[in-house]
Amino acid sequence: MSEEFIKPNDAWFRHLLKLPAVDKACEHVAQVGVEYAKSIAPVDTGAYRDSIHAERHEEDDRVTWQIVASDRKAEWIEYGTENTPKDRILGRTEDYLRGHDAG
């Protein structure tokens, strides 16, 4: 018995990934992620929390959305330092969006 393989149609996938409906759906998921990240972000001055936003990136074959924190302390908050634990705000947001409650 021989196995048959389906060869993906790359042009169709490139078209699909640039459809306005796909872009809008991805934007919606990114905004849900932004709200979640802000809800679990530590607040001292509010600068870190307020810096969390979604960015749209248009590439040759697709449109992507990325959740970012642009505050100067974002890397320290996400990954920790020698003296502070990592909070993984964006990592936990990714877990949340993938359907895994990382608590």
Secondary structure by P-SEA (a helix, b strand, c coil): cbbbbbbcaaaaaaaaaacaaaaaaaaaaaaaaaaaaaaaccccccccccccbbbbbbcccbbbbbbbbccccccccccccccccccaaaaaaaaaaaccccc
